[in-house]
Amino acid sequence: MRAATGVWRWRRNPLRRSTDLIEAWVAFAAAALLCVAVPLAGWTVGSSTNGSLQRAVRVQQEQRLPTTARVVRAADEPTGGDRTGADTGEAGLRRSVVARWTSPDGTARTGTVTTARGHSAPGDTFSFWTDRDGRPTSPPMPAGTARAHAAIAGLMAALLTGLLVETVRRLAVRRLVLRRYARLDRAWASAGPDWGRADTGS
């Protein structure tokens, strides 16, 4: 509204300079872009990202299968490392074990996997995910997580677009201000030598 008011105020104002009208139009264009381009950029990027991530989710759900494994024994602990800091907290929740499970084609497989410490005793069963060849893999991304990532991407695109619009507006205003100063300097240079003289204008 302020940008539109500025354009209207300078439209026929006798004190108007050309840079004043240009600055008002720049502000009006920036306001229009903030109202239109910013939401459009956010929606476009968010929608595109969500579509790509949802396709990835469907592919992962098709290629990754839940499997039940049985613990055979605890896996050999790595040597030569000091398990402190962040690793200590992780080790308190998870543990590597040697487990046996059946791959989707019916083949029995044995390997080292990670499970919760509450399911690390021999004979315990636990669920994990494998690919179609029976190799352990991470769970598929939830659809809700994909939507959250897409929303964040759309929000970031909108913020960057708004920042770009505001940066261009500020650069344009700075250029106009420098032009005004240059014109003022030229006007003062032409009037300065006669300033204050009694016979000025006679």
MOHU-V103608 format. One record per residue. N is the residue number from 1. RES is the residue in one small letter. SS is DSSP state (2 for helix, 1 for strand, 0 for the rest). PHI is phi in degrees with one decimal (none if undefined). Layout:
n:N res:RES ss:SS phi:PHI
n:N res:RES ss:SS phi:PHI
This chain:
n:1 res:m ss:0 phi:none
n:2 res:r ss:2 phi:-64.6
n:3 res:a ss:2 phi:-65.4
n:4 res:a ss:2 phi:-64.7
n:5 res:t ss:2 phi:-63.1
n:6 res:g ss:2 phi:-63.9
n:7 res:v ss:2 phi:-61.7
n:8 res:w ss:2 phi:-67.1
n:9 res:r ss:2 phi:-64.6
n:10 res:w ss:0 phi:-87.8
n:11 res:r ss:0 phi:-61.4
n:12 res:r ss:0 phi:-131.5
n:13 res:n ss:0 phi:-73.6
n:14 res:p ss:0 phi:-66.2
n:15 res:l ss:0 phi:-88.0
n:16 res:r ss:0 phi:-67.9
n:17 res:r ss:0 phi:-100.6
n:18 res:s ss:2 phi:-60.9
n:19 res:t ss:2 phi:-68.3
n:20 res:d ss:2 phi:-64.0
n:21 res:l ss:2 phi:-67.3
n:22 res:i ss:2 phi:-64.0
n:23 res:e ss:2 phi:-63.5
n:24 res:a ss:2 phi:-65.0
n:25 res:w ss:2 phi:-67.8
n:26 res:v ss:2 phi:-61.4
n:27 res:a ss:2 phi:-64.3
n:28 res:f ss:2 phi:-64.3
n:29 res:a ss:2 phi:-64.7
n:30 res:a ss:2 phi:-64.5
n:31 res:a ss:2 phi:-63.5
n:32 res:a ss:2 phi:-64.7
n:33 res:l ss:2 phi:-66.2
n:34 res:l ss:2 phi:-64.1
n:35 res:c ss:2 phi:-81.8
n:36 res:v ss:2 phi:-112.7
n:37 res:a ss:2 phi:-68.6
n:38 res:v ss:2 phi:-64.5
n:39 res:p ss:2 phi:-62.5
n:40 res:l ss:2 phi:-65.2
n:41 res:a ss:2 phi:-63.5
n:42 res:g ss:2 phi:-62.8
n:43 res:w ss:2 phi:-66.7
n:44 res:t ss:2 phi:-63.6
n:45 res:v ss:2 phi:-66.0
n:46 res:g ss:2 phi:-62.0
n:47 res:s ss:2 phi:-66.1
n:48 res:s ss:2 phi:-64.7
n:49 res:t ss:2 phi:-64.5
n:50 res:n ss:2 phi:-63.8
n:51 res:g ss:2 phi:-61.7
n:52 res:s ss:2 phi:-65.8
n:53 res:l ss:2 phi:-68.5
n:54 res:q ss:2 phi:-66.5
n:55 res:r ss:2 phi:-65.0
n:56 res:a ss:2 phi:-63.9
n:57 res:v ss:2 phi:-62.3
n:58 res:r ss:2 phi:-63.6
n:59 res:v ss:2 phi:-63.8
n:60 res:q ss:2 phi:-64.0
n:61 res:q ss:2 phi:-66.5
n:62 res:e ss:2 phi:-77.8
n:63 res:q ss:2 phi:-97.0
n:64 res:r ss:1 phi:-115.2
n:65 res:l ss:1 phi:-125.3
n:66 res:p ss:1 phi:-73.1
n:67 res:t ss:1 phi:-137.7
n:68 res:t ss:1 phi:-104.7
n:69 res:a ss:1 phi:-118.6
n:70 res:r ss:1 phi:-119.2
n:71 res:v ss:1 phi:-69.5
n:72 res:v ss:1 phi:-92.6
n:73 res:r ss:1 phi:-164.9
n:74 res:a ss:1 phi:-71.5
n:75 res:a ss:0 phi:-76.5
n:76 res:d ss:0 phi:-63.8
n:77 res:e ss:0 phi:-72.6
n:78 res:p ss:0 phi:-65.3
n:79 res:t ss:0 phi:-109.1
n:80 res:g ss:0 phi:84.0
n:81 res:g ss:0 phi:-115.1
n:82 res:d ss:0 phi:-98.2
n:83 res:r ss:0 phi:-82.1
n:84 res:t ss:0 phi:-129.9
n:85 res:g ss:0 phi:66.1
n:86 res:a ss:2 phi:-64.4
n:87 res:d ss:2 phi:-65.3
n:88 res:t ss:2 phi:-64.4
n:89 res:g ss:2 phi:-65.2
n:90 res:e ss:2 phi:-66.0
n:91 res:a ss:2 phi:-66.1
n:92 res:g ss:2 phi:-70.1
n:93 res:l ss:2 phi:-107.7
n:94 res:r ss:1 phi:-122.4
n:95 res:r ss:1 phi:-150.8
n:96 res:s ss:1 phi:-85.6
n:97 res:v ss:1 phi:-136.2
n:98 res:v ss:1 phi:-90.9
n:99 res:a ss:1 phi:-130.1
n:100 res:r ss:1 phi:-122.7
n:101 res:w ss:1 phi:-147.1
n:102 res:t ss:1 phi:-110.3
n:103 res:s ss:0 phi:-74.3
n:104 res:p ss:0 phi:-57.1
n:105 res:d ss:0 phi:-87.6
n:106 res:g ss:0 phi:92.6
n:107 res:t ss:0 phi:-80.8
n:108 res:a ss:1 phi:-77.3
n:109 res:r ss:1 phi:-127.3
n:110 res:t ss:1 phi:-132.5
n:111 res:g ss:1 phi:-168.6
n:112 res:t ss:1 phi:-93.0
n:113 res:v ss:1 phi:-133.4
n:114 res:t ss:1 phi:-106.3
n:115 res:t ss:1 phi:-141.5
n:116 res:a ss:1 phi:-67.4
n:117 res:r ss:2 phi:-61.1
n:118 res:g ss:2 phi:-71.1
n:119 res:h ss:2 phi:-125.7
n:120 res:s ss:0 phi:-110.1
n:121 res:a ss:0 phi:-82.9
n:122 res:p ss:0 phi:-54.7
n:123 res:g ss:0 phi:95.6
n:124 res:d ss:0 phi:-68.3
n:125 res:t ss:1 phi:-112.7
n:126 res:f ss:1 phi:-153.3
n:127 res:s ss:1 phi:-101.6
n:128 res:f ss:1 phi:-154.1
n:129 res:w ss:1 phi:-112.6
n:130 res:t ss:1 phi:-131.0
n:131 res:d ss:1 phi:-83.1
n:132 res:r ss:0 phi:-72.8
n:133 res:d ss:0 phi:-93.5
n:134 res:g ss:0 phi:89.4
n:135 res:r ss:0 phi:-83.7
n:136 res:p ss:1 phi:-60.9
n:137 res:t ss:1 phi:-149.8
n:138 res:s ss:0 phi:-78.7
n:139 res:p ss:0 phi:-65.8
n:140 res:p ss:0 phi:-66.0
n:141 res:m ss:0 phi:-66.2
n:142 res:p ss:0 phi:-66.5
n:143 res:a ss:2 phi:-61.0
n:144 res:g ss:2 phi:-63.9
n:145 res:t ss:2 phi:-65.2
n:146 res:a ss:2 phi:-62.7
n:147 res:r ss:2 phi:-64.7
n:148 res:a ss:2 phi:-64.6
n:149 res:h ss:2 phi:-62.8
n:150 res:a ss:2 phi:-65.7
n:151 res:a ss:2 phi:-63.5
n:152 res:i ss:2 phi:-64.3
n:153 res:a ss:2 phi:-62.7
n:154 res:g ss:2 phi:-64.3
n:155 res:l ss:2 phi:-64.2
n:156 res:m ss:2 phi:-64.0
n:157 res:a ss:2 phi:-63.2
n:158 res:a ss:2 phi:-64.0
n:159 res:l ss:2 phi:-64.2
n:160 res:l ss:2 phi:-66.8
n:161 res:t ss:2 phi:-65.1
n:162 res:g ss:2 phi:-62.0
n:163 res:l ss:2 phi:-64.0
n:164 res:l ss:2 phi:-64.1
n:165 res:v ss:2 phi:-61.1
n:166 res:e ss:2 phi:-66.5
n:167 res:t ss:2 phi:-64.6
n:168 res:v ss:2 phi:-63.7
n:169 res:r ss:2 phi:-62.2
n:170 res:r ss:2 phi:-64.1
n:171 res:l ss:2 phi:-64.1
n:172 res:a ss:2 phi:-64.7
n:173 res:v ss:2 phi:-64.8
n:174 res:r ss:2 phi:-61.8
n:175 res:r ss:2 phi:-63.5
n:176 res:l ss:2 phi:-66.0
n:177 res:v ss:2 phi:-63.8
n:178 res:l ss:2 phi:-63.1
n:179 res:r ss:2 phi:-66.1
n:180 res:r ss:2 phi:-62.7
n:181 res:y ss:2 phi:-61.8
n:182 res:a ss:2 phi:-63.8
n:183 res:r ss:2 phi:-65.5
n:184 res:l ss:2 phi:-64.2
n:185 res:d ss:2 phi:-63.5
n:186 res:r ss:2 phi:-67.1
n:187 res:a ss:2 phi:-65.3
n:188 res:w ss:2 phi:-68.4
n:189 res:a ss:2 phi:-64.1
n:190 res:s ss:2 phi:-78.2
n:191 res:a ss:2 phi:-98.3
n:192 res:g ss:2 phi:-58.4
n:193 res:p ss:0 phi:-59.5
n:194 res:d ss:0 phi:-98.4
n:195 res:w ss:0 phi:-66.9
n:196 res:g ss:0 phi:88.8
n:197 res:r ss:0 phi:-77.1
n:198 res:a ss:0 phi:-65.5
n:199 res:d ss:0 phi:-96.2
n:200 res:t ss:0 phi:-63.9
n:201 res:g ss:0 phi:83.8
n:202 res:s ss:0 phi:-83.9
